[in-house]
Amino acid sequence: MMILTIILLYFLGAILTYLVGNKMASKVAFGFTALTFVAFMFLLAPANDVFISYDWIARPTIKFAFQLDGLSKVMLFLTTGLAPIIILTSLKTEIANAKAFYAFVLFMLGAMAGTFLAADGLLYYIFWELSLLPIFVIGLFWGNNKANDLKKVMLKFFSYTFASSLFMLASFIFLYNKAGSFLLSDLYAVSLNYSEQFWIFLGFFFAFAVKIPIIPFHTWQAKTYTLAPMVGTMLLSGIMLKMGLYSVIRWQIPIAPQAAESLADWVLILSIAGVVYGSVVALKQDNLKTFLAYSSLAHVGLIAAGAYSGTFDGISGAVLQMVAHGFVIIGLFYAVQIIEQRYKTILISELGGIRNWAPKFTSLFIILMVASVGLPGTFNFVGEFTILYGLATVNIWYAIFGGLSIIFGAYYMLKMFQYVMLGEAFEKPFADVSAYETIVFVLIIGALIYFGLYPKYISDVLEPAVTTIVNQINLVK
């Protein structure tokens, strides 16, 4: 029952946050996210996997089933660890109708936690879809209202992600007819010929490729990140896109491993192409949020390649990099938020010389920047190196082209830093980071450096689950 605590706390927090009114909403929301993180820490204690299942719907047979293993624990660490930090970044920002805003944020967090824990296919699908509605509403009503195409962008985001999920639902219905159950363990055990695996793989792929996103299914991403409010952008980039990457590892490849193996070259090429495409397009951006959106596209392309490699190291590295990317992208977006609050612009062409006014902010920005490009000693290096090692065991060329993410990333990040932070100081002063802002940065940077120097703890938690999944892949092959 302890497994359900995480989900219930978020949903209860959503209700109470709305009821307390606008003045206290942000503080109550932060309190519940912090409490949920504490509750999650207790879930780390049991070394063995935990599985609970209750009868829910008799026909078709749907179980209220949840599984907590090493993979779930790591994804919950990402969710529960980032949630209070994301709320912290917004506490000093005035938000209209705050009670509704934070209620939607907590509801979304509960749905995402449910997605990472669900062990029944239809229950998983329900949580998957439940997480979409809050972020759509957040983007639509609290996004950049000055943008003429806000409604169009958010509708495109909703339509793409909702429509693509229907392919996944169709795949689950087919699997149910074969297995007589939606339970993950039963779907792992079902016997599928290659043709069946092929279509199941594609059904899942369309849903996950849009959510991650993998090119050419990425067209919703940049504008959605740019026009959504900063908290919404952080939720999307830090946590939500990881739902697709997680699902590749948990559901897609273990259920259809033969198809995954036969289509691996195509999927890996698309994933690695995203590394190059995202990096090149990032170089041309003037808006910092759009710049980070394409930077994120490049990084998740490499993570997707690791997941689809089907190897132990590739999958392990992908999960580690999901967490590292989540922390670093939140830190970078927070830096952009601070710049926007000080200078009322995030256009690179209108910025410069911030270093002269704010040496502390510049130092923190540099640490986040080098972490994002995988400097040794940071968590991102651990994930990227492990992914590249896994890709090298499949084909050395995948590792070489995947490694371009490090080279390109260093180039476009340093170029952006040069234009935004260096040069002559503007006449308008830029206040250096406050004690409060420093705390937020220290929480993020502390995690990146700690796990960069000592990744063994997360690796040890993750290893049994990845071993089980890789054994399942090899068994079904």
ZAZAZA-999000 format. One record per residue (C-alpha): residue number from 1; x, y, z. Coordinates in pm, 1 decimal. Layout:
BEGIN
nr / u / v / w
NUM / X / Y / Z
...
***
This chain:
BEGIN
nr / u / v / w
1 / 0.0 / 0.0 / 0.0
2 / 297.8 / 228.9 / 56.1
3 / 343.1 / 238.4 / -322.4
4 / 16.8 / 428.2 / -359.4
5 / 125.6 / 693.0 / -109.0
6 / 319.3 / 887.8 / -371.9
7 / 24.9 / 909.6 / -610.7
8 / -229.2 / 979.6 / -337.1
9 / -21.3 / 1258.4 / -183.2
10 / -0.7 / 1438.8 / -515.4
11 / -374.5 / 1404.5 / -583.4
12 / -464.2 / 1503.3 / -226.3
13 / -225.5 / 1795.9 / -255.3
14 / -398.2 / 1907.8 / -575.5
15 / -735.0 / 1917.9 / -398.4
16 / -611.0 / 2096.3 / -86.8
17 / -401.3 / 2342.1 / -287.1
18 / -712.1 / 2449.2 / -474.2
19 / -919.8 / 2474.7 / -156.3
20 / -675.6 / 2693.2 / 42.2
21 / -702.1 / 2976.8 / -208.6
22 / -456.6 / 3179.1 / -414.6
23 / -254.3 / 3329.9 / -129.4
24 / -139.1 / 2999.1 / 21.5
25 / -152.3 / 2781.4 / -291.1
26 / 219.4 / 2790.8 / -376.1
27 / 325.4 / 2718.8 / -17.6
28 / 83.1 / 2426.7 / 19.9
29 / 192.2 / 2289.3 / -316.7
30 / 556.0 / 2307.5 / -212.2
31 / 473.2 / 2141.8 / 119.8
32 / 306.9 / 1847.0 / -50.9
33 / 589.5 / 1801.7 / -303.0
34 / 844.3 / 1806.1 / -19.3
35 / 633.9 / 1563.0 / 184.9
36 / 603.4 / 1331.8 / -116.5
37 / 980.5 / 1330.9 / -159.4
38 / 1020.2 / 1231.1 / 206.1
39 / 763.2 / 952.9 / 156.6
40 / 955.2 / 832.8 / -147.5
41 / 1274.5 / 803.7 / 58.3
42 / 1098.9 / 542.9 / 272.2
43 / 1022.1 / 344.2 / -43.6
44 / 1394.1 / 308.3 / -107.9
45 / 1437.2 / 98.8 / 205.7
46 / 1301.2 / -238.1 / 79.0
47 / 1567.1 / -408.8 / -130.7
48 / 1318.5 / -643.0 / -297.9
49 / 1066.9 / -546.3 / -564.5
50 / 717.9 / -465.0 / -444.9
51 / 406.0 / -562.7 / -638.1
52 / 43.9 / -500.7 / -542.0
53 / -267.3 / -591.1 / -737.5
54 / -637.2 / -545.3 / -670.2
55 / -932.2 / -650.9 / -881.4
56 / -1079.4 / -347.7 / -1050.9
57 / -1285.8 / -428.6 / -1362.1
58 / -1402.3 / -783.6 / -1428.8
59 / -1465.3 / -763.0 / -1803.4
60 / -1230.2 / -687.8 / -1962.4
61 / -998.5 / -799.4 / -1683.1
62 / -824.8 / -488.4 / -1554.8
63 / -618.8 / -489.5 / -1237.5
64 / -535.0 / -199.2 / -1012.1
65 / -173.4 / -315.6 / -1021.9
66 / 147.4 / -132.7 / -934.2
67 / 509.9 / -241.6 / -937.4
68 / 804.2 / -86.2 / -758.2
69 / 1142.4 / -206.2 / -881.0
70 / 1474.7 / -36.1 / -940.2
71 / 1359.8 / 129.8 / -1262.5
72 / 1046.5 / 269.1 / -1095.0
73 / 1250.5 / 391.0 / -799.5
74 / 1487.8 / 587.6 / -1020.8
75 / 1201.0 / 745.7 / -1216.8
76 / 1022.3 / 833.8 / -892.9
77 / 1343.4 / 989.1 / -763.5
78 / 1346.2 / 1207.1 / -1074.2
79 / 980.1 / 1302.5 / -1027.8
80 / 968.8 / 1354.6 / -652.4
81 / 1315.0 / 1512.1 / -643.3
82 / 1248.1 / 1768.5 / -914.3
83 / 891.5 / 1853.3 / -809.8
84 / 976.8 / 2065.1 / -501.2
85 / 1260.7 / 2233.7 / -690.3
86 / 1024.7 / 2328.8 / -974.9
87 / 778.5 / 2473.2 / -723.8
88 / 1063.3 / 2660.9 / -551.7
89 / 1154.9 / 2831.2 / -880.8
90 / 805.5 / 2980.5 / -897.6
91 / 748.3 / 3093.9 / -537.4
92 / 875.6 / 3445.8 / -608.8
93 / 669.9 / 3474.6 / -927.1
94 / 321.5 / 3622.0 / -927.4
95 / 81.3 / 3374.4 / -1089.3
96 / -280.2 / 3454.8 / -1168.5
97 / -534.2 / 3212.3 / -1019.5
98 / -250.0 / 3038.5 / -836.9
99 / -476.9 / 2784.9 / -665.6
100 / -585.3 / 2636.0 / -999.4
101 / -233.0 / 2657.0 / -1145.1
102 / -64.9 / 2463.9 / -864.0
103 / -355.1 / 2219.1 / -840.3
104 / -298.4 / 2127.5 / -1205.3
105 / 76.0 / 2095.6 / -1142.0
106 / 22.1 / 1850.4 / -853.8
107 / -240.1 / 1655.2 / -1046.4
108 / 5.3 / 1620.6 / -1334.4
109 / 278.3 / 1500.2 / -1097.9
110 / 42.1 / 1235.6 / -957.9
111 / -43.7 / 1112.4 / -1306.6
112 / 322.6 / 1091.3 / -1405.3
113 / 406.1 / 900.3 / -1086.3
114 / 121.8 / 661.3 / -1169.3
115 / 266.7 / 609.1 / -1516.5
116 / 601.6 / 505.6 / -1366.9
117 / 437.7 / 265.8 / -1120.8
118 / 150.3 / 108.0 / -1315.7
119 / 189.2 / -265.0 / -1386.8
120 / -136.7 / -303.7 / -1581.6
121 / -135.6 / -185.7 / -1941.1
122 / -470.7 / -11.3 / -1936.4
123 / -404.7 / 148.9 / -1598.0
124 / -72.7 / 269.6 / -1735.1
125 / -250.5 / 413.4 / -2038.9
126 / -501.3 / 596.5 / -1816.5
127 / -224.1 / 761.6 / -1615.1
128 / -39.1 / 840.2 / -1938.8
129 / -339.5 / 1029.9 / -2073.3
130 / -424.8 / 1191.9 / -1739.3
131 / -86.1 / 1362.2 / -1738.4
132 / -161.4 / 1529.2 / -2073.3
133 / -466.8 / 1733.8 / -1975.9
134 / -305.3 / 1938.3 / -1693.3
135 / -5.7 / 2047.6 / -1900.4
136 / -236.5 / 2139.6 / -2189.3
137 / -444.4 / 2359.5 / -1957.0
138 / -133.2 / 2508.0 / -1791.5
139 / 13.4 / 2600.8 / -2128.7
140 / -314.2 / 2734.2 / -2265.4
141 / -420.5 / 2954.0 / -1973.0
142 / -85.4 / 3050.6 / -1819.3
143 / 131.3 / 3054.3 / -2130.3
144 / 264.8 / 3353.5 / -2320.3
145 / -61.9 / 3536.2 / -2379.7
146 / 112.9 / 3787.5 / -2603.1
147 / 183.0 / 3517.1 / -2859.0
148 / -78.9 / 3512.7 / -3132.8
149 / -37.5 / 3142.4 / -3197.6
150 / -51.2 / 3020.9 / -2833.5
151 / -384.0 / 2841.8 / -2881.7
152 / -266.9 / 2689.3 / -3207.6
153 / 58.8 / 2565.7 / -3052.6
154 / -107.5 / 2411.4 / -2748.6
155 / -379.0 / 2249.0 / -2959.8
156 / -110.7 / 2099.1 / -3184.3
157 / 72.4 / 1965.4 / -2879.7
158 / -245.2 / 1811.0 / -2738.9
159 / -357.2 / 1667.6 / -3073.8
160 / -19.6 / 1514.5 / -3156.2
161 / 30.3 / 1348.3 / -2820.5
162 / -330.0 / 1235.1 / -2776.7
163 / -369.7 / 1099.5 / -3130.8
164 / -37.8 / 913.2 / -3121.4
165 / -139.0 / 750.2 / -2792.5
166 / -432.6 / 584.3 / -2966.7
167 / -185.9 / 362.4 / -3151.7
168 / -54.5 / 247.8 / -2814.9
169 / -409.2 / 180.8 / -2694.7
170 / -475.8 / -29.2 / -3004.4
171 / -159.6 / -226.1 / -2929.9
172 / -274.5 / -294.0 / -2574.0
173 / -614.4 / -412.4 / -2696.1
174 / -447.0 / -655.8 / -2936.2
175 / -218.4 / -780.3 / -2661.1
176 / -515.4 / -831.1 / -2429.5
177 / -683.5 / -1051.1 / -2688.7
178 / -367.9 / -1261.6 / -2700.6
179 / -289.7 / -1274.7 / -2327.1
180 / -633.3 / -1232.3 / -2168.9
181 / -480.1 / -976.3 / -1937.7
182 / -325.2 / -630.7 / -1930.7
183 / -78.5 / -720.4 / -1653.1
184 / 281.5 / -642.1 / -1743.7
185 / 400.7 / -988.6 / -1642.0
186 / 135.1 / -1153.7 / -1860.8
187 / 222.0 / -933.3 / -2156.8
188 / 588.2 / -1025.7 / -2113.4
189 / 489.6 / -1393.8 / -2124.6
190 / 259.5 / -1379.3 / -2428.4
191 / 387.3 / -1550.8 / -2743.8
192 / 393.0 / -1323.2 / -3049.9
193 / 519.4 / -1404.3 / -3397.3
194 / 739.7 / -1154.2 / -3577.2
195 / 456.0 / -993.4 / -3771.9
196 / 260.5 / -933.1 / -3451.8
197 / 564.7 / -793.7 / -3277.1
198 / 628.8 / -564.3 / -3572.9
199 / 288.6 / -396.3 / -3549.4
200 / 296.4 / -382.7 / -3170.3
201 / 637.8 / -219.2 / -3186.6
202 / 513.8 / 41.2 / -3434.2
203 / 200.9 / 111.4 / -3229.7
204 / 411.9 / 185.0 / -2924.1
205 / 670.4 / 370.4 / -3129.3
206 / 427.6 / 632.7 / -3258.8
207 / 315.0 / 711.6 / -2904.3
208 / 662.2 / 722.7 / -2752.9
209 / 839.1 / 895.9 / -3044.1
210 / 601.0 / 1192.5 / -3018.9
211 / 632.4 / 1217.4 / -2640.9
212 / 1015.9 / 1193.3 / -2629.2
213 / 1032.4 / 1341.0 / -2906.5
214 / 1226.9 / 1170.5 / -3185.1
215 / 1251.3 / 1343.2 / -3521.6
216 / 1042.8 / 1376.5 / -3737.8
217 / 778.5 / 1361.1 / -3460.5
218 / 924.4 / 1661.8 / -3277.2
219 / 748.9 / 1952.7 / -3446.8
220 / 531.6 / 2035.6 / -3145.3
221 / 820.4 / 2064.3 / -2902.1
222 / 1008.5 / 2390.9 / -2956.4
223 / 710.5 / 2626.2 / -2966.6
224 / 538.0 / 2446.7 / -2679.6
225 / 848.8 / 2484.2 / -2461.9
226 / 882.8 / 2848.5 / -2565.4
227 / 522.1 / 2958.8 / -2509.4
228 / 438.5 / 2753.5 / -2199.9
229 / 492.8 / 2919.6 / -1860.1
230 / 832.0 / 2838.3 / -1713.0
231 / 693.4 / 2583.9 / -1464.2
232 / 513.7 / 2409.5 / -1751.0
233 / 830.7 / 2404.4 / -1958.4
234 / 1022.7 / 2256.6 / -1665.7
235 / 760.9 / 1986.0 / -1615.4
236 / 768.0 / 1899.6 / -1985.5
237 / 1144.8 / 1893.7 / -2027.8
238 / 1244.8 / 1769.6 / -1685.0
239 / 993.7 / 1489.9 / -1628.1
240 / 720.2 / 1441.5 / -1887.3
241 / 936.5 / 1358.4 / -2187.7
242 / 1101.6 / 1088.0 / -1973.4
243 / 767.9 / 904.6 / -1969.9
244 / 826.3 / 809.9 / -2333.5
245 / 1186.0 / 703.1 / -2274.5
246 / 1086.3 / 501.9 / -1967.4
247 / 807.2 / 333.2 / -2162.9
248 / 1044.7 / 221.9 / -2436.3
249 / 1242.7 / 34.3 / -2173.1
250 / 951.2 / -92.8 / -1962.8
251 / 692.8 / -182.3 / -2227.8
252 / 799.9 / -159.6 / -2590.4
253 / 1128.2 / -348.7 / -2626.0
254 / 1058.5 / -632.5 / -2376.0
255 / 720.5 / -707.8 / -2537.7
256 / 845.0 / -689.6 / -2899.0
257 / 1220.7 / -761.0 / -2885.0
258 / 1247.1 / -932.9 / -3224.7
259 / 1090.3 / -634.5 / -3396.4
260 / 1308.4 / -400.5 / -3189.6
261 / 1617.4 / -588.5 / -3305.7
262 / 1518.1 / -590.4 / -3673.8
263 / 1420.2 / -220.5 / -3671.7
264 / 1705.6 / -111.1 / -3445.2
265 / 1914.1 / 43.5 / -3723.0
266 / 1628.1 / 263.1 / -3841.1
267 / 1533.2 / 376.9 / -3493.1
268 / 1893.4 / 438.7 / -3388.1
269 / 1955.1 / 643.4 / -3702.9
270 / 1647.5 / 858.3 / -3629.7
271 / 1753.0 / 901.9 / -3268.7
272 / 2110.0 / 999.1 / -3351.0
273 / 1989.0 / 1223.5 / -3634.6
274 / 1804.1 / 1413.4 / -3362.5
275 / 2138.4 / 1477.9 / -3193.9
276 / 2275.9 / 1645.2 / -3504.7
277 / 1952.7 / 1820.5 / -3604.0
278 / 1881.8 / 1958.4 / -3255.9
279 / 2237.6 / 2084.7 / -3221.0
280 / 2246.0 / 2258.2 / -3561.4
281 / 1906.4 / 2423.5 / -3514.5
282 / 1997.1 / 2532.4 / -3159.5
283 / 2286.1 / 2733.4 / -3304.2
284 / 2041.3 / 2945.7 / -3504.5
285 / 1807.2 / 3036.3 / -3218.0
286 / 1777.4 / 3381.6 / -3066.7
287 / 1520.1 / 3296.8 / -2797.3
288 / 1683.2 / 3126.2 / -2498.2
289 / 1384.2 / 2900.2 / -2427.8
290 / 1376.5 / 2786.7 / -2791.4
291 / 1752.5 / 2739.3 / -2777.6
292 / 1719.3 / 2509.0 / -2476.4
293 / 1429.6 / 2326.4 / -2641.8
294 / 1648.7 / 2223.6 / -2935.1
295 / 1937.4 / 2150.2 / -2702.0
296 / 1704.1 / 1915.7 / -2513.8
297 / 1600.5 / 1753.6 / -2843.6
298 / 1965.7 / 1674.6 / -2911.9
299 / 2025.6 / 1528.0 / -2567.2
300 / 1713.4 / 1310.5 / -2561.1
301 / 1806.3 / 1180.4 / -2906.7
302 / 2114.5 / 1025.5 / -2749.9
303 / 1910.3 / 891.9 / -2455.8
304 / 1662.3 / 732.3 / -2698.0
305 / 1951.9 / 570.9 / -2885.6
306 / 2073.9 / 417.4 / -2561.5
307 / 1728.8 / 284.5 / -2475.9
308 / 1675.2 / 134.3 / -2821.8
309 / 2020.5 / -25.3 / -2824.0
310 / 1870.5 / -307.3 / -2617.4
311 / 2199.5 / -354.2 / -2433.8
312 / 2249.0 / -346.7 / -2058.0
313 / 2487.9 / -52.6 / -2074.7
314 / 2278.4 / 138.8 / -2326.2
315 / 1961.4 / 102.4 / -2118.5
316 / 2137.5 / 175.0 / -1788.0
317 / 2304.0 / 480.4 / -1936.4
318 / 1973.1 / 600.8 / -2078.4
319 / 1806.2 / 585.9 / -1736.2
320 / 2099.3 / 759.1 / -1565.7
321 / 2099.2 / 1028.7 / -1832.1
322 / 1723.3 / 1081.0 / -1793.7
323 / 1781.7 / 1182.8 / -1434.1
324 / 2091.0 / 1391.4 / -1511.2
325 / 1919.4 / 1569.8 / -1799.6
326 / 1615.2 / 1637.6 / -1582.7
327 / 1819.6 / 1820.3 / -1320.5
328 / 2041.1 / 2014.7 / -1559.0
329 / 1761.5 / 2132.0 / -1789.1
330 / 1560.7 / 2256.8 / -1490.2
331 / 1866.9 / 2449.9 / -1373.8
332 / 1920.7 / 2605.0 / -1716.4
333 / 1556.9 / 2706.2 / -1752.7
334 / 1571.2 / 2860.0 / -1404.7
335 / 1872.3 / 3065.0 / -1514.3
336 / 1671.0 / 3184.8 / -1815.0
337 / 1382.7 / 3274.4 / -1583.9
338 / 1614.8 / 3488.8 / -1371.7
339 / 1745.9 / 3666.7 / -1681.2
340 / 1390.6 / 3735.7 / -1796.7
341 / 1291.6 / 3872.0 / -1454.7
342 / 1592.1 / 4108.0 / -1450.6
343 / 1600.0 / 4227.3 / -1812.2
344 / 1245.3 / 4151.3 / -1936.6
345 / 1388.0 / 3970.7 / -2237.8
346 / 1537.0 / 3632.0 / -2322.6
347 / 1653.0 / 3718.4 / -2673.2
348 / 2022.3 / 3642.8 / -2710.7
349 / 2067.1 / 3939.3 / -2946.8
350 / 1947.1 / 4176.4 / -2672.7
351 / 2169.0 / 4037.1 / -2395.9
352 / 2534.5 / 4056.0 / -2298.6
353 / 2776.5 / 4154.3 / -2026.4
354 / 2586.9 / 3991.4 / -1740.2
355 / 2915.9 / 3860.9 / -1598.7
356 / 3022.1 / 4216.3 / -1515.5
357 / 2717.5 / 4267.2 / -1293.1
358 / 2662.9 / 3918.2 / -1151.3
359 / 2977.1 / 3706.7 / -1092.3
360 / 2795.9 / 3457.4 / -866.5
361 / 2519.1 / 3401.1 / -1120.3
362 / 2783.9 / 3361.3 / -1391.0
363 / 2969.7 / 3097.6 / -1189.3
364 / 2651.5 / 2897.9 / -1128.6
365 / 2558.4 / 2929.3 / -1494.6
366 / 2899.7 / 2796.8 / -1600.3
367 / 2862.0 / 2488.1 / -1379.8
368 / 2521.9 / 2409.5 / -1530.0
369 / 2656.6 / 2468.8 / -1879.0
370 / 2954.3 / 2233.1 / -1845.8
371 / 2732.0 / 1974.3 / -1676.8
372 / 2495.1 / 1984.1 / -1973.7
373 / 2778.2 / 1896.7 / -2212.9
374 / 2898.2 / 1607.9 / -1996.7
375 / 3211.4 / 1737.3 / -1828.1
376 / 3375.7 / 1454.6 / -1627.1
377 / 3279.4 / 1484.4 / -1263.2
378 / 2918.7 / 1568.5 / -1344.6
379 / 2623.9 / 1328.6 / -1358.3
380 / 2569.7 / 1390.6 / -1730.2
381 / 2913.0 / 1251.6 / -1809.3
382 / 2825.8 / 922.6 / -1638.0
383 / 2506.9 / 880.3 / -1839.7
384 / 2655.5 / 985.4 / -2173.7
385 / 2964.7 / 766.7 / -2136.2
386 / 2755.9 / 461.6 / -2044.4
387 / 2522.3 / 517.7 / -2339.4
388 / 2810.2 / 557.1 / -2582.9
389 / 2972.7 / 241.9 / -2447.4
390 / 2646.9 / 53.1 / -2500.2
391 / 2612.6 / 190.4 / -2854.2
392 / 2970.7 / 89.8 / -2933.2
393 / 2886.2 / -272.6 / -2856.5
394 / 2612.7 / -252.9 / -3120.9
395 / 2804.9 / -57.6 / -3383.4
396 / 3103.7 / 170.6 / -3329.1
397 / 2965.3 / 423.3 / -3579.8
398 / 2658.2 / 476.9 / -3365.4
399 / 2886.8 / 565.1 / -3075.5
400 / 3092.4 / 800.0 / -3291.9
401 / 2794.5 / 989.9 / -3431.2
402 / 2618.5 / 980.4 / -3095.5
403 / 2929.0 / 1131.9 / -2941.2
404 / 2876.8 / 1436.9 / -3158.9
405 / 2628.2 / 1546.7 / -2893.5
406 / 2925.6 / 1628.7 / -2669.4
407 / 3113.0 / 1820.1 / -2939.6
408 / 2812.9 / 2007.9 / -3074.1
409 / 2680.1 / 2067.6 / -2723.7
410 / 3005.5 / 2228.5 / -2611.3
411 / 3008.5 / 2452.1 / -2918.7
412 / 2653.2 / 2587.1 / -2904.9
413 / 2653.4 / 2624.1 / -2525.7
414 / 2982.0 / 2815.9 / -2525.9
415 / 2861.7 / 3033.8 / -2810.9
416 / 2540.6 / 3114.4 / -2624.7
417 / 2740.5 / 3187.4 / -2308.2
418 / 2966.0 / 3424.3 / -2497.9
419 / 2677.7 / 3633.2 / -2629.6
420 / 2466.5 / 3631.5 / -2310.7
421 / 2721.9 / 3653.5 / -2030.2
422 / 3035.9 / 3812.4 / -2175.7
423 / 3108.7 / 4142.9 / -2345.4
424 / 3057.6 / 4494.3 / -2220.6
425 / 2818.8 / 4547.6 / -1931.2
426 / 2476.8 / 4692.8 / -2008.6
427 / 2387.9 / 5026.4 / -1852.4
428 / 2096.9 / 4860.8 / -1674.6
429 / 2227.5 / 4672.7 / -1368.2
430 / 2174.7 / 4298.1 / -1333.0
431 / 2124.8 / 4202.7 / -968.7
432 / 2331.2 / 3903.4 / -864.4
433 / 2159.2 / 3593.5 / -730.6
434 / 1983.8 / 3626.2 / -397.7
435 / 2025.4 / 3378.3 / -113.1
436 / 1695.2 / 3219.0 / -211.3
437 / 1797.6 / 3177.0 / -576.5
438 / 2135.3 / 3041.5 / -468.3
439 / 1963.9 / 2768.4 / -264.5
440 / 1769.0 / 2652.8 / -570.0
441 / 2084.7 / 2639.1 / -780.1
442 / 2281.0 / 2460.4 / -506.1
443 / 2013.8 / 2187.7 / -480.7
444 / 2036.3 / 2123.5 / -853.2
445 / 2413.1 / 2151.8 / -888.2
446 / 2468.0 / 1950.2 / -571.0
447 / 2276.1 / 1656.0 / -718.9
448 / 2465.6 / 1681.0 / -1048.7
449 / 2806.9 / 1680.3 / -880.6
450 / 2726.8 / 1425.0 / -608.5
451 / 2596.3 / 1163.9 / -852.0
452 / 2867.0 / 1259.0 / -1099.9
453 / 3130.8 / 1165.3 / -844.7
454 / 2937.4 / 877.8 / -685.8
455 / 2682.6 / 728.1 / -930.6
456 / 2710.8 / 384.3 / -768.2
457 / 2408.5 / 431.7 / -544.9
458 / 2166.8 / 490.6 / -833.5
459 / 2342.1 / 228.0 / -1045.5
460 / 2303.3 / -33.3 / -771.7
461 / 1932.6 / 45.6 / -732.9
462 / 1882.7 / 26.5 / -1108.4
463 / 2094.1 / -279.9 / -1194.3
464 / 1852.9 / -564.1 / -1096.1
465 / 1563.7 / -411.4 / -1290.7
466 / 1770.7 / -354.4 / -1605.7
467 / 1911.0 / -707.7 / -1577.6
468 / 1556.2 / -845.5 / -1562.9
469 / 1451.2 / -644.4 / -1867.4
470 / 1758.2 / -744.2 / -2071.4
471 / 1702.7 / -1110.4 / -1976.4
472 / 1341.0 / -1076.5 / -2089.2
473 / 1454.0 / -929.3 / -2421.9
474 / 1702.2 / -1211.4 / -2481.6
475 / 1452.8 / -1476.7 / -2366.7
476 / 1178.6 / -1369.4 / -2606.6
477 / 1424.0 / -1333.3 / -2893.7
***
